[in-house]
Amino acid sequence: MGHPVDMAGARGWFLGLVVLALMAARAGAHQMVENALEVVIERGKISIEARVAMEQVLAVEAGEGNKAPMGKWQELAEKHEAYVLGHLKVGVDGEAVAGKGVGKTALRIGKGGDFSRAIYALEYELKKPPGVVRIDQDMLREKSEWACGCVVRIRQGDQSAWQMGLLSGGKYLEFECDWSGAQEG
């Protein structure tokens, strides 16, 4: 037969371990922002629709407390476009390609402000059809308490099938283009 167990003492140890585990998890926790990128690669340009969480816009643009009244969100989102362009890196065949905003920044406001997004139409002009397109991002890297991930849908313009990927800080996606069946246009 086994030894008797002091249940009160065991509960105390268990509770202590749970509290320590919760404290450790909280200490290492980051606020996570999830963005979405829809990338279409053409012979002469790359178009990206970037749907950026308002939490990110506010964390970067609103200053202390990461809060701003909803009435200022459009202004902050428009200002944030430059940040997105500076932190979303596109390369073609080993060379960096500069992007620009094309069109007005749109807002999609969720119920009560939750799940709201700033939507950016970005374009990267190309001198020739790309062979390999590389995309990476370092959004929110300067904010140690934040982390950013992007769900990516990517395809070549003359193809209907999308490929999917997850782009997190320090990682990149590469897409190999095949223009052999594409018509000049």
C-alpha positions in Angstrom: 0.0 0.0 0.0 1.2 3.6 -0.7 1.9 6.4 1.7 -0.8 8.7 2.9 -1.0 12.0 1.0 -1.7 15.3 2.7 -4.5 16.5 0.3 -4.4 20.1 1.8 -0.7 20.3 1.1 -1.1 18.8 -2.4 -3.8 21.4 -3.2 -1.5 24.2 -2.0 1.4 23.0 -4.2 -0.9 22.6 -7.2 -2.5 26.0 -6.7 1.0 27.5 -6.4 2.2 25.9 -9.6 -0.9 27.1 -11.5 -0.3 30.7 -10.3 3.4 30.5 -11.3 2.4 29.1 -14.7 -0.1 31.9 -15.2 2.4 34.6 -14.2 5.0 33.2 -16.5 2.6 33.1 -19.4 1.4 36.6 -18.7 5.0 37.9 -18.5 5.9 36.5 -21.9 2.6 37.4 -23.6 2.4 39.8 -26.4 -0.6 41.5 -27.9 -1.1 39.9 -31.2 -2.3 41.7 -34.4 -3.5 39.6 -37.3 -3.5 41.3 -40.7 -4.3 39.9 -44.2 -2.6 40.4 -47.5 -4.0 39.6 -50.9 -1.2 39.6 -53.5 -1.7 39.4 -57.3 1.5 39.3 -59.4 1.3 40.6 -62.9 4.0 40.9 -65.6 4.4 44.7 -64.9 3.2 45.1 -61.3 2.4 43.5 -58.0 -0.9 44.6 -56.4 -1.5 44.1 -52.7 -4.6 44.6 -50.8 -3.5 45.0 -47.2 -6.2 44.6 -44.5 -4.5 46.0 -41.3 -6.0 45.6 -37.9 -7.1 48.9 -36.3 -5.2 47.8 -33.2 -2.0 48.1 -35.2 -3.0 51.5 -36.6 -3.8 52.8 -33.1 -0.6 51.2 -31.5 1.6 53.1 -34.0 -0.3 56.3 -34.7 -2.4 57.1 -31.6 0.4 57.7 -29.2 0.1 57.0 -25.5 -2.5 54.5 -24.5 -3.2 53.3 -28.1 -6.6 54.9 -28.1 -8.3 57.4 -30.2 -12.0 58.2 -30.8 -13.6 56.5 -33.8 -14.0 59.9 -35.5 -10.2 60.1 -35.9 -9.7 56.6 -37.2 -9.8 57.5 -40.9 -7.2 60.2 -40.4 -4.9 57.8 -38.4 -5.4 55.0 -41.0 -4.4 57.3 -43.9 -1.3 58.4 -42.0 -0.5 54.7 -41.3 -0.2 53.9 -45.0 3.4 55.2 -45.1 4.2 52.9 -42.1 2.7 49.8 -43.9 4.7 50.6 -47.1 7.9 51.0 -45.0 7.4 47.7 -43.2 6.0 45.5 -45.9 9.0 44.5 -47.9 8.6 43.2 -51.5 11.6 41.9 -53.5 11.7 40.7 -57.1 14.6 38.5 -58.2 16.7 39.6 -55.3 16.1 43.3 -55.7 13.9 45.4 -53.4 10.9 47.1 -55.1 9.3 50.3 -53.8 5.6 50.4 -53.4 3.0 53.2 -53.4 -0.6 53.6 -52.3 -3.2 53.6 -55.1 -6.6 54.8 -54.0 -8.2 56.1 -50.8 -7.7 54.2 -47.6 -10.9 52.4 -46.6 -12.1 51.5 -43.2 -14.2 48.5 -42.3 -15.6 49.0 -38.8 -16.7 46.0 -36.9 -19.5 46.0 -34.3 -18.5 48.2 -31.4 -15.2 48.9 -33.1 -14.0 45.3 -32.7 -12.4 43.5 -35.6 -12.0 46.8 -37.5 -9.6 47.1 -40.4 -7.9 49.7 -42.5 -7.7 48.6 -46.1 -4.8 49.7 -48.3 -4.4 49.3 -52.0 -0.7 49.1 -52.7 1.1 48.7 -56.0 4.7 47.8 -56.8 5.7 48.6 -60.4 8.0 46.2 -62.2 10.4 46.7 -65.2 10.0 43.1 -66.4 8.1 40.0 -65.5 9.2 38.7 -62.2 10.8 35.3 -61.6 10.7 35.0 -57.8 8.7 37.4 -55.6 9.7 37.6 -51.9 7.5 39.2 -49.3 8.4 39.8 -45.7 7.2 42.2 -43.0 8.5 43.7 -39.8 5.4 45.6 -38.7 5.3 46.4 -34.9 8.9 45.2 -34.5 9.7 48.5 -32.7 6.9 47.8 -30.1 8.3 45.0 -27.9 4.9 44.3 -26.3 3.3 43.6 -29.8 3.6 40.9 -32.4 2.2 41.0 -35.9 1.2 38.1 -38.3 -0.2 38.3 -41.8 -2.4 35.7 -43.5 -1.4 35.8 -47.1 -3.3 34.8 -50.3 -1.0 35.0 -53.3 -1.4 34.2 -57.0 0.0 35.0 -60.4 -2.5 37.3 -62.3 -3.1 34.8 -65.1 -3.9 32.0 -62.7 -7.1 31.5 -60.7 -5.7 29.3 -57.9 -4.6 31.1 -54.7 -1.7 29.9 -52.5 -1.9 30.6 -48.8 0.7 31.3 -46.2 1.4 32.9 -42.8 3.9 35.7 -42.6 5.2 36.5 -39.2 8.1 38.7 -38.1 11.4 37.3 -39.2 9.9 35.0 -41.8 9.3 35.5 -45.5 7.3 34.0 -48.3 8.6 33.3 -51.8 6.5 32.8 -54.9 8.0 31.4 -58.0 6.3 32.8 -61.2 5.8 30.8 -64.3 5.0 32.9 -67.3 5.4 30.1 -69.9 1.7 29.8 -70.5 0.9 33.5 -70.0 0.1 35.8 -72.9 1.9 39.1 -73.2 -0.4 41.9 -72.1 
